[in-house]
Structure formats: structure tokens, C-alpha cells
Amino acid sequence: MPRHCFSCCSTPRAIRSARSSTSISEMVRASFYWLLGITAFLIACEIVLHALPVSSATETGYYSDPLIITYPPGHQWTTATGWDLRNAQRNRSNNAGFLADRDFVYEERAVALVGDSYVEASMLAAADRPGAQLERSLGDRPVYAMGGPGSALLDYAERIRLAHEQYGVRDFVVLMERGDVRQSLCGSGNIHGPCLDRQSLQPRTETQAAPGLAKRILRHSAFAQYLFSQLKFSPERLWRQIVMQSGPVAPTKPAVAGGMANRAGLARADAPVREVDAVAEAFFSRIKPYVSGKLVIVIDSDRAGPNTGMPVPDADRARFISLARAAGALVIDTEPVFREHFARYPLKLEVGPYDGHMNALAVRLAMQAAVDGLATFR
């Protein structure tokens, strides 16, 4: 074949090869710029969010007791609510690892205030939190606020033990939310240590696993904290939604008569009481050696109910109140307290429609009732 004919035949192949090489090079360059842009965006977000009061790492763990979760003593962190960082607060744990105004020392005159996030109330200003309000109302006695977010009734028993053994506390106020009894069953997601098996109702221990390396690293990223703490982004929940939307639509259950659906996952009025009895028995048996003085239990109620005149029936709550009184505790039922408030004022008692925790006014009403209870306790 003549030389010039070979060149003519090979030219289209060479051109195609050159074009392919150019295309790959452009794709690599485009990918590089895309990654560079994403990296720059993430760095900018990190810098901006570090300057804002984004919720920061709490570093919770079993620092002083194998069954009690606290913060590291002297730990400082920030809390805020929602995408717009509402109720931003800067917090510092005391010498015992609790969010409290004072350090704990051995003091038999002290009153221990025990509960979950209702006691910690990190969304409120320090002066409005239950421990501070209770101490001001008592006037002459220190209050040791021992709140533990994400815990339940049997966890409170361990904090009562700690308060008595390490600090000599004799008198206790327990601030309960309505779900604390059933949350004491293993697997509820609100357990720090002790719980009851759902089937056998026998005692078990369900401690929380230490965070892995990836989680420890992400704790210190303001962007990650904003994503998971403020926006409540959950890859697992997102995947479940994708799977559910891709499947057939399940038939809906008939509406509850009268439109009264159960609020906050509480048990129906006709729910069995066996679990409530078992949790109550385990709680009062556990605290018996440590409560050598007064035990006042302040139990939250349906704060929307008194305002509408239609509180949701709650068989678990009524049953526990009966058992607690039989065990010798003074129970403050906040339902009549809140009903009296609504009869006089239209002011709501929640932090907001986005947060059902007690606001400062509700805390004041509940803590004043606790003070009255301590004063009249026999």
C-alpha cells in the first residue's frame, strides 16, 4: 500500500484517540473543580457555623459511676434548638459532671432534684432551670440538680443512690415526665443503665456503647453538629422513608373515636398495668435504703389538656401515682396545678410548639408545688 494511503486510513483513528484523551482529561479536570468547590463550601460552612451558637459536643459517658451517664467535670458546651438556633445557651458541668449551678459537696441538708432533660432544662436560662428555681424557693437549703437527658425512672434510682452515698443527701425531689415509667423497659432508647426486660420484667443492665472513632471526630465538626443536632438529619430515617415510599401504601387504621389520639406515645387508657407495677416495684425497692428523709415526686401532666378542658386519659400515670403514694412518697400531680393556672391566665407552659419541655413559668409552678410538699411532708 502506498505510504500516503496508509496515512489517510490511520488519520480518523488518531483523531478519535485524541478526542477520547481530551474528553477524559476534561472529565478529570471537571471532577477536580467539583471536589474543590465542595471542599471550599464545607470549609466555609465550618468557619461560619463555628462562629454561631451551634450545639457542640456533650462528651457524655460513665465518668464517675458504671450506671450513671454524666458530662466530664468542668466540661463546657453549647446547646441550641432548630435550624435557626433558638434558645442558645452556653453550659458548664459541675464537679460531679451534672449541669448544675453549684458543685456538690457532702451536705445532709441538701435536696437532690432528680430527673431527665426536664431537670437539666438546657434550653432555659440558668436562673430559670428547675434546680435554680427550687433553691430560690427553699431559701436556706442547697439543691443538687441531677438531670440526665434521655434517661428514665430506674436511672433516677441510681442517681438517688449516688446522692446519698457520696453527698449524704436525705431528701429528694423527683421531677417525672409522663413517659418515664414505660421508658424504663429495655430497648426504649431512654436507658442509661438499669431497665426491665420487656418480656420477663426481670432486671437487666443496658449501658450505652462508647462512641466510635468517626463519631468522636464528627463531634468536633460544627457542620456535622448542625446537620445532626439542629436539623435532626438521620441517614437511617431517610433510608426508611425511601424504602417506604418505594413500596405499596399500607392501609390506614380507623381514627380514634372523638379524634383523641394518644399524645407522646403514651399508653392507651386500656393498656395492661403489669409493666407499670413491675417498674414501680423495682424503683421503690432500689431507693429504699437511700431515702432516709422525704421523697417528693412531681409528675408532669398533659399541659395542653387543662387549657382545652380535655386532658388525655393516661392509665399508666394514674396507676403509678397510686403506687407511689402507697409506697410513702408525696406525689404532686401537676394537672390541678396547671388547670388552676389556665383558669387565671392564658399563658402557655411549653418552651414552644417545637419543644414540649416545661418553660420557665411551668417550672416555677412545679417547683413551688414541690416546696409546699417538702414543707408539709410528714
GIBELRA-V771210 format. One record per residue. SS is DSSP state (H for helix, E for strand, - for the rest). PHI is phi in whole degrees, 0 to 359 (NA if undefined). NEAR is the number of other ideal C-beta (glycine too) atoms within 12 Angstrom. Layout:
ss;phi;near
SS;PHI;NEAR
SS;PHI;NEAR
//
This chain:
ss;phi;near
-;NA;9
-;298;8
H;300;9
H;291;10
H;289;10
H;298;12
H;296;13
H;293;14
H;289;13
H;274;15
H;299;14
H;301;12
H;295;14
H;296;15
H;294;13
H;297;13
H;296;14
H;295;14
H;296;14
H;297;14
H;297;14
H;294;14
H;296;14
H;297;14
H;298;14
H;294;14
H;295;14
H;297;14
H;296;14
H;296;14
H;296;14
H;297;14
H;294;14
H;296;14
H;296;14
H;297;14
H;295;14
H;298;14
H;298;14
H;298;14
H;297;15
H;295;20
H;295;17
H;297;16
H;299;22
H;298;23
H;295;16
H;295;16
H;290;29
H;295;20
-;276;13
-;257;22
-;281;26
-;289;36
-;305;35
-;252;33
-;297;28
-;270;31
-;57;25
-;292;29
E;183;27
E;268;25
E;276;23
E;241;26
E;205;26
-;291;18
-;240;31
E;234;36
E;272;38
E;223;37
-;270;34
-;297;23
-;305;21
-;77;19
-;288;25
E;244;19
E;205;29
E;240;30
E;235;37
E;202;30
E;240;28
-;77;23
-;296;18
-;262;16
-;58;26
E;287;20
E;53;28
E;294;24
E;222;28
E;256;20
E;239;35
E;215;25
-;281;35
-;272;31
-;294;22
-;261;35
-;88;34
-;255;46
-;281;43
-;216;42
-;289;29
-;234;26
-;286;21
-;266;33
-;230;19
-;291;18
-;204;22
-;292;19
-;281;21
-;292;35
E;245;45
E;268;51
E;256;53
E;242;51
E;173;46
-;256;41
H;294;33
H;296;47
H;280;46
H;294;44
-;47;43
-;292;41
-;278;35
-;261;38
-;298;21
H;307;27
H;290;17
H;263;27
-;286;41
H;304;52
H;299;43
H;293;30
H;292;38
H;295;45
H;294;30
H;296;23
H;290;28
H;288;28
-;85;14
-;239;14
-;227;28
-;288;32
E;242;42
E;259;46
E;280;47
E;237;51
E;271;45
-;219;48
-;306;30
-;74;25
-;238;45
-;220;42
H;302;50
H;290;46
H;291;47
H;298;49
H;299;43
H;291;39
H;288;51
H;296;43
H;301;31
H;299;37
H;298;44
H;284;32
H;290;20
H;266;26
H;237;35
-;71;23
-;292;39
-;247;26
E;252;39
E;225;43
E;240;53
E;252;50
E;260;48
E;256;45
-;268;44
-;291;40
-;266;34
-;298;43
-;289;44
H;291;42
H;291;37
H;281;44
E;278;35
-;305;29
-;87;17
-;286;28
-;86;19
-;234;31
-;239;35
-;260;38
-;198;33
E;284;35
E;201;39
E;249;37
-;301;22
-;295;21
-;269;13
-;273;14
-;61;24
-;268;16
E;296;24
E;220;22
E;240;20
-;228;28
-;279;22
-;273;24
-;289;10
-;293;14
-;294;17
-;283;10
H;299;9
H;299;11
H;293;19
H;297;15
H;289;13
H;295;22
-;304;25
-;261;21
-;261;26
H;295;31
H;294;26
H;296;27
H;296;33
H;295;30
H;295;23
H;267;23
H;270;32
H;273;29
-;272;22
-;57;18
-;290;19
-;226;13
H;302;12
H;296;12
H;294;14
H;297;15
H;295;13
H;298;13
H;295;14
H;297;12
H;295;12
H;295;13
H;291;12
H;274;10
-;259;10
-;292;8
-;287;8
-;282;8
-;294;6
-;277;6
-;281;7
-;298;8
-;294;9
-;291;14
H;304;8
H;82;9
H;74;10
-;268;20
-;282;15
-;292;22
-;270;26
-;57;24
-;68;20
-;288;31
-;293;29
-;292;19
-;297;20
-;262;11
-;293;21
-;295;16
-;256;26
H;301;22
H;294;31
H;298;36
H;299;24
H;293;32
H;295;42
H;299;38
H;298;29
H;296;33
H;295;41
H;289;30
H;293;20
H;291;29
H;273;37
-;306;19
-;290;13
-;250;30
-;266;34
-;266;18
-;238;28
-;257;26
E;233;38
E;248;39
E;248;45
E;260;46
E;247;43
-;296;47
-;226;39
-;287;32
-;290;36
-;277;25
H;300;26
H;302;30
H;287;24
H;260;16
-;79;12
-;227;15
-;296;28
-;283;30
-;299;25
-;223;35
H;294;26
H;300;40
H;297;39
H;297;27
H;294;29
H;295;41
H;302;30
H;298;20
H;293;29
H;295;34
H;294;21
H;294;15
-;277;24
-;101;19
-;277;34
E;270;31
E;261;35
E;262;35
E;276;33
H;284;40
H;300;34
H;294;19
H;297;32
H;288;38
H;297;25
H;297;17
H;300;28
H;292;28
H;291;14
H;252;12
-;226;16
-;268;11
-;289;18
-;283;23
-;241;34
E;258;26
E;302;29
E;176;18
-;296;13
-;266;17
E;208;24
E;275;26
E;296;37
E;297;41
-;276;31
H;300;27
H;293;25
H;297;41
H;299;43
H;298;30
H;296;37
H;292;46
H;287;41
H;294;27
H;296;37
H;294;45
H;298;33
H;299;21
H;295;33
H;298;33
H;289;20
H;259;13
-;296;24
-;253;9
//
